[in-house]
Amino acid sequence: SQYQVRFMGRDITVYFFDDLVNTAPRSPLLPCETRAQAIVTEEFIVNRREADFMSKFFGWDKKKYYVNLVTLNLRRVQDFLAYTRMSDIDPIGFSAFTGNAKDHFNGVVYVHRTRRSATYHPIERPRMVFNMAVRDDFDPPTQMALGAVPYGHPLSAGNREQDGPVEIFHSGVRVRGGLVADGDARAQHAAVNWQHDHDNNGSPDKSPLGTSKLTFITPNPMYLWGDLNTTPYSDGDKEQRTPVGVFADGMTLLSANWSDANVMTYNSGIPNAVHTSYATSFIINNIPCRDWNAVSEGSGAVANVCRFLKNWGGDKNVWPNPLGIAKPDNYKGQVVYTFLGSMVVNNEQRYSKAMLGANATNLNSNSFYGPPFRNLAYNSDLKMAAGQPPEALNAIETTRVVSQVDVFDN
């Protein structure tokens, strides 16, 4: 396999991927019979923003540029952890461990995609010593020469791969949550509850805040597909949400009705989105505002630190009461993007400099999305240790900030 899966320091790749072909049920984990049940898949998708950037600045044929994603199925990964016995994963290596995988899981899923290049052999050249000629002895995909970046251009010092091998396609990580295609099971697919089923009967039990806390970490671009963490759980007194976090280089949000099959080419157009909600916190990078990208709105500020690829506009939608948040007075019938949590932006993105693309500019040929109604709220549970996801940042809380401007009349 080109992938490796490790758990508690041991290689469990074979057992993890066997879930894709396992025909015997691991009660209550049913056999994988459809793609929607697959624990992990790999796809090529069209990201018009990235394709347009590669065309505009590097001479790439935007109709042939795709993003390669490894997609983790949130529901299946959790069920794998909740109902897989340690002795089944590795009878020898885990012989001293009792219970199921969830009893030994620390709540952190780390996913790292390595670059794929037509000039870099990952086995023969493990220390990133570059070959400048295309290698044909390990069946690389067709390579296309990129156009030279003009000397002195702001991107000339930071373009992809720079003097190394050509990056043959952009790679990233995607987490599949609750989708329209899941029907009545949409909320179940979005739920984060891998630790809530104490008696292993397939149903979540009353649990204190912090149960099933989960963090996805990747140095690559992240795509969140569909609802995430929309179901609250009772601790016996009140309902509260599982602490969830995502650390990534950048964030693209795909609505709950996104379908790869509906966006097969660059010219497929911009499909319409549906209301989609995310109860999580982000630690990500962004694309800072610079002189050269200001015409395309630069970073897009907090409203666009997460990128979109669908049309979230309209004026005939009904307020969905997302995550229990009441309708604000300024809602005019748009599709709603709801975010409940906290956002931290650390640095400049490493893997993208693509334009925001709310409108066509001299830096981008097309618009790439229609803006949603942004329903952003802070999750006050983050102020408590139990309400923080694994590896959460800690800092001094600012309670009041006063800005003062003195004007001297000389």
C-alpha positions in Angstrom: 0.0 0.0 0.0 1.1 3.6 -0.6 -0.4 4.4 2.8 0.6 3.5 6.3 -1.7 3.5 9.3 -0.2 3.5 12.8 -2.0 3.1 16.1 -0.2 3.2 19.5 3.1 3.0 17.7 2.3 -0.1 15.7 1.6 -0.6 12.0 -2.1 -1.5 11.5 -2.3 -0.7 7.8 -3.5 -4.1 6.7 -6.2 -4.5 9.3 -7.4 -0.9 8.8 -7.8 -1.2 5.0 -9.2 -4.7 5.4 -12.3 -2.9 6.6 -13.0 -2.0 2.9 -13.3 -5.7 1.9 -14.4 -7.3 5.2 -17.6 -9.3 4.6 -18.0 -10.5 8.2 -19.7 -8.0 10.5 -17.8 -6.8 13.6 -21.0 -6.2 15.6 -22.3 -3.6 15.6 -19.9 -2.5 12.9 -21.6 -3.8 9.7 -19.7 -4.9 6.6 -18.6 -2.2 4.2 -21.0 -2.6 1.2 -21.2 0.9 -0.3 -18.8 3.7 -1.0 -20.6 5.8 1.6 -19.6 3.2 4.2 -15.9 3.1 3.2 -13.6 4.0 6.0 -11.2 5.8 3.5 -11.3 6.5 -0.2 -9.1 8.4 -2.6 -10.5 10.7 -5.2 -9.6 13.4 -7.8 -11.8 16.4 -7.6 -12.0 19.7 -9.5 -11.1 22.8 -7.5 -11.6 25.6 -9.9 -9.8 28.1 -7.7 -6.6 26.1 -7.6 -6.8 25.2 -11.3 -7.3 28.8 -12.3 -4.3 29.9 -10.3 -2.1 27.2 -11.8 -3.2 28.3 -15.2 -2.8 32.0 -14.6 0.6 31.9 -13.0 2.3 28.7 -14.2 0.8 28.0 -17.6 -1.0 24.8 -16.6 -4.0 23.6 -18.5 -6.7 24.4 -16.0 -9.0 21.8 -17.6 -6.5 19.1 -16.7 -5.7 20.2 -13.2 -7.2 18.1 -10.3 -6.9 17.9 -6.6 -6.1 14.5 -5.2 -7.9 13.8 -1.8 -7.7 11.1 0.7 -11.2 11.1 2.3 -11.7 9.8 5.8 -15.3 8.8 6.7 -16.0 10.4 10.0 -18.7 7.8 10.9 -16.7 4.8 9.9 -13.5 5.8 11.5 -15.4 6.3 14.8 -17.2 3.0 14.6 -13.9 1.3 13.8 -12.4 2.8 17.0 -15.5 2.1 19.1 -16.2 -1.5 18.2 -12.9 -3.1 17.1 -11.2 -5.2 19.8 -7.5 -4.6 20.4 -6.8 -8.3 20.1 -8.4 -8.4 16.7 -6.2 -5.6 15.3 -3.0 -7.2 16.3 -3.3 -10.4 18.4 0.5 -10.4 19.2 1.4 -6.7 19.4 -1.7 -5.8 21.4 -2.0 -9.0 23.4 -1.5 -7.1 26.7 -4.3 -4.6 25.9 -7.9 -5.3 26.8 -11.0 -3.7 25.5 -11.6 -1.9 22.2 -9.5 0.6 20.3 -11.5 3.5 21.7 -10.2 2.6 25.2 -6.7 3.4 24.1 -7.3 6.2 21.6 -6.1 9.7 22.6 -8.5 11.6 20.3 -5.9 12.7 17.7 -6.1 11.7 14.0 -2.9 12.8 12.2 -3.0 12.6 8.4 0.0 13.5 6.2 0.0 13.5 2.4 3.5 13.3 0.8 4.1 15.0 -2.5 3.9 13.0 -5.7 6.3 14.0 -8.4 7.3 12.9 -11.8 10.9 13.5 -11.0 11.2 12.4 -7.4 11.4 8.7 -6.5 10.2 8.4 -2.8 12.1 5.1 -2.2 15.4 5.8 -3.9 15.5 9.4 -2.9 14.2 9.5 0.7 16.2 12.6 1.6 14.5 14.8 -1.1 17.5 14.8 -3.4 15.9 15.9 -6.6 16.2 14.4 -10.0 15.6 17.0 -12.7 14.7 14.6 -15.4 11.4 12.7 -15.6 11.7 9.2 -14.3 9.9 6.5 -16.3 10.8 3.5 -14.2 8.1 3.9 -11.6 5.2 4.8 -13.9 4.7 8.4 -13.1 1.7 10.3 -14.5 2.3 12.6 -17.5 4.2 15.7 -16.5 3.5 19.1 -17.9 6.2 21.8 -17.9 5.1 24.9 -15.9 5.5 28.4 -17.3 8.3 30.5 -15.9 7.3 33.0 -13.3 8.5 36.5 -14.4 11.6 37.8 -12.6 10.6 40.1 -9.7 7.0 38.8 -9.5 5.9 38.5 -5.9 5.4 34.7 -6.4 8.8 34.1 -7.9 10.3 33.4 -4.5 7.5 31.2 -3.2 6.1 29.2 -6.1 5.3 25.6 -5.7 8.3 23.3 -5.7 10.5 26.2 -6.9 13.6 24.6 -8.4 12.7 21.1 -7.4 10.5 18.6 -9.2 7.1 19.6 -10.7 4.2 18.9 -8.4 2.0 16.8 -10.7 -1.2 17.4 -8.7 -2.3 19.1 -5.6 -3.0 16.8 -2.7 -5.1 17.2 0.4 -7.2 15.6 3.1 -10.9 15.5 3.3 -13.2 14.5 6.2 -16.7 13.2 5.1 -19.4 14.2 7.6 -23.2 14.3 7.2 -24.5 14.6 3.7 -27.8 15.1 2.0 -27.2 11.8 0.3 -27.3 10.1 3.8 -31.0 10.9 4.1 -32.3 10.3 7.7 -28.7 9.2 8.7 -27.2 12.6 7.9 -27.0 13.6 11.6 -25.6 10.2 12.5 -22.8 10.6 9.9 -22.0 14.1 11.3 -22.0 13.1 14.9 -18.8 12.8 17.0 -19.5 10.2 19.6 -16.9 7.4 19.4 -16.6 7.2 23.2 -20.2 7.8 24.1 -21.3 4.1 23.8 -20.1 2.8 27.1 -21.8 -0.6 27.0 -21.1 -1.2 23.2 -24.7 -1.7 22.3 -24.6 0.7 19.4 -26.3 3.7 21.2 -24.7 6.7 22.9 -25.0 7.0 26.6 -25.1 10.0 28.9 -21.6 11.3 29.3 -19.8 14.3 30.7 -18.5 17.1 28.6 -15.2 16.1 26.9 -16.3 12.6 26.0 -15.3 11.6 22.5 -13.3 14.8 22.0 -11.5 14.6 18.6 -8.9 16.6 16.7 -7.8 16.1 13.0 -4.3 17.3 12.3 -2.7 17.6 8.9 0.1 19.8 7.4 -1.9 19.6 4.1 -4.9 21.5 2.9 -8.1 20.3 4.5 -11.6 19.9 3.0 -14.6 19.4 5.3 -17.4 17.8 3.5 -20.9 18.2 4.9 -22.1 18.7 8.5 -19.7 18.2 11.3 -20.5 17.6 15.0 -24.1 18.8 14.8 -25.6 16.5 17.4 -25.4 17.4 21.1 -25.3 14.8 23.9 -26.7 14.8 27.4 -24.5 14.6 30.5 -27.7 13.8 32.5 -28.3 17.5 33.3 -27.9 19.4 30.0 -27.0 18.9 26.4 -23.5 19.9 25.2 -21.3 19.4 22.1 -18.3 17.2 21.7 -15.1 19.2 21.6 -13.7 19.0 18.0 -10.7 20.6 16.4 -9.0 20.8 13.0 -5.4 21.8 12.4 -4.5 22.3 8.8 -2.6 24.4 6.2 -5.9 25.8 4.8 -9.6 25.1 4.9 -12.1 24.5 2.1 -15.7 23.9 3.1 -17.9 21.7 0.9 -21.6 21.8 1.6 -23.7 18.8 2.5 -24.9 18.3 -1.0 -21.5 18.4 -2.7 -20.9 15.6 -5.2 -17.6 14.9 -6.9 -19.6 13.5 -9.8 -21.4 16.8 -10.4 -18.2 18.7 -10.8 -16.2 16.6 -13.2 -14.6 19.3 -15.2 -13.5 22.9 -14.9 -16.4 24.0 -17.0 -19.0 22.1 -14.9 -20.1 25.4 -13.4 -20.8 26.3 -9.8 -23.5 24.0 -8.2 -25.8 25.3 -5.5 -25.1 24.6 -1.9 -27.4 23.7 1.0 -27.4 24.8 4.6 -24.3 23.2 6.3 -23.1 23.5 9.9 -19.7 22.9 11.6 -19.3 22.8 15.4 -15.6 22.7 15.6 -12.5 24.9 16.1 -9.8 25.6 13.5 -6.1 26.3 13.7 -5.2 27.0 10.2 -3.1 29.2 7.9 -4.4 31.8 5.4 -3.4 33.7 2.4 -2.4 37.2 3.7 -3.4 40.4 2.0 -0.5 41.7 -0.2 -0.2 44.5 -2.7 -0.4 42.1 -5.6 -3.5 40.2 -4.5 -5.5 43.1 -3.0 -7.5 43.4 -6.2 -9.0 40.0 -5.5 -9.7 40.8 -1.9 -6.5 39.1 -0.5 -7.3 37.0 2.5 -11.0 37.8 2.4 -10.8 38.4 6.2 -12.5 36.1 8.7 -15.6 35.7 6.5 -13.4 34.0 3.8 -10.6 32.4 5.8 -12.4 29.2 4.9 -12.8 28.9 1.1 -16.0 27.9 -0.7 -16.6 26.2 -4.1 -20.4 26.3 -4.5 -23.1 28.9 -4.8 -24.4 29.7 -1.3 -26.5 32.6 -2.4 -30.2 32.9 -3.1 -33.1 34.7 -1.3 -35.8 32.0 -1.0 -34.3 29.7 1.7 -35.7 29.1 5.1 -33.7 29.7 8.3 -32.6 26.2 9.3 -32.2 26.9 13.0 -28.6 25.7 12.8 -27.1 24.3 16.1 -30.0 26.0 17.9 -29.0 29.6 16.8 -31.9 32.0 16.4 -32.5 33.8 13.1 -30.8 37.2 13.0 -32.6 40.2 11.7 -30.4 40.6 8.7 -31.1 37.1 7.3 -32.5 37.5 3.7 -33.0 33.9 2.6 -29.4 32.9 1.6 -27.9 29.4 2.1 -26.5 29.4 5.6 -22.9 28.4 6.6 -22.9 28.0 10.4 -19.7 27.8 12.4 -19.7 27.3 16.1 -16.3 27.3 17.8 -13.1 29.3 17.5 -10.6 30.2 14.7 -6.9 30.8 15.0 -4.8 31.8 12.0 -1.1 31.1 12.5 0.9 31.7 9.4 0.8 32.1 5.6 -0.5 29.0 3.7 2.2 26.8 2.4 0.3 24.9 -0.3 -1.8 27.6 -1.9 -1.8 31.2 -3.0 -4.9 31.0 -5.1 -7.3 33.9 -5.4 -10.5 34.2 -3.3 -12.5 34.5 -6.5 -15.7 36.2 -5.3 -15.6 37.9 -8.7 -13.4 37.7 -11.8 -10.3 40.0 -11.7 -7.1 40.3 -13.6 -5.7 37.6 -11.3 -8.4 35.1 -11.8 -10.5 34.3 -14.8 -13.7 33.4 -13.0 -15.6 33.6 -9.8 -15.5 30.4 -7.9 -18.3 30.6 -5.4 -21.4 32.5 -4.4 -21.1 33.8 -0.8 -23.2 32.2 2.0 -24.9 33.8 4.9 -22.2 33.5 7.5 -23.5 32.5 10.8 -20.5 32.6 13.1 -20.6 32.1 16.8 -18.1 31.4 19.6 -18.5 28.2 21.6 -18.2 29.2 25.3 -17.4 25.5 26.3 -13.9 26.3 25.0 -13.3 28.3 28.2 -13.4 25.0 30.2 -10.7 22.3 30.0 -13.3 19.6 29.4 -14.7 21.6 26.4 -11.4 21.9 24.6 -10.4 19.4 21.8 -7.1 17.4 22.1 -4.0 19.5 21.5 -6.0 22.7 22.0 -4.0 25.9 22.3 -4.0 27.7 25.7 -3.5 31.4 26.1 -4.4 34.3 28.4 -8.0 35.4 28.0 -8.5 39.0 27.0 -11.5 40.4 28.8 -11.4 44.0 27.6 -9.5 45.9 24.9 -9.5 49.7 24.8 -8.3 51.5 21.7 -7.4 55.2 22.1 -6.6 57.7 19.4 -5.1 61.1 20.3 -5.4 63.9 17.8 -3.1 66.8 18.3 -4.2 70.1 16.8 -1.0 71.9 15.9 
